[in-house]
Amino acid sequence: MELYEQQKNESLAGSKDSLQELKNEAGAGDASAQYWLAQFYLAKYNSTENSNYVYWLKKAKDNGYAKACEEYKQTIQADGERPFTAQETPESLFSSIAHKFSFTGEIGRVEYAISVVLYVCLSILLAKTEVSSIISVGSLLLTWFFYSQGVRRLNDFGASGWWVLFPLTWPFIIFVKGFYKEDKREES
């Protein structure tokens, strides 16, 4: 049995710690955890109409989890796409920020371009700081953020994330069309 499946079963049995661990991993962008969190909500509410179930299943599908892709096709697309409102998204501010530092998933060109601009602006602000501990921690966080966004962008068009280590690829990955949903909307 997979760890996340076990956590789902323990959560259904009443373990709040297992549920919190599952939510943390799902919020950090782990597609497998997202799928099993969706299964938790499906089992708890016994309905494919539950907004948490739909949300986490869609997240797992978007991150390429095979079971989620198949289940999404059978349950959600059969009923048509369901829009999410701000109240329905269970993702907390912390988990949405933490996901930006994850190396899993995909992002579109627009989000990557915004990330590069943000990285440059924050680097300039950091360079003006005179406190060495802030510079050290800030540099580490900014570097992690920049590389994680680059890897997620490379994932979008099927390239290896290791290409982000070559600076000549950085401008290139802004302009290449990938498979992300934003890029698909631009084509239509």
PyMOL commands that set and color helices and strands:
alter all, ss='L'
color gray80, all
select helices_A, chain A and resi 3-12+16-27+31-45+51-62+66-79+93-99+109-127+132-156+161-165+169-175+181-187
alter helices_A, ss='H'
color red, helices_A
deselect
rebuild
show_as cartoon
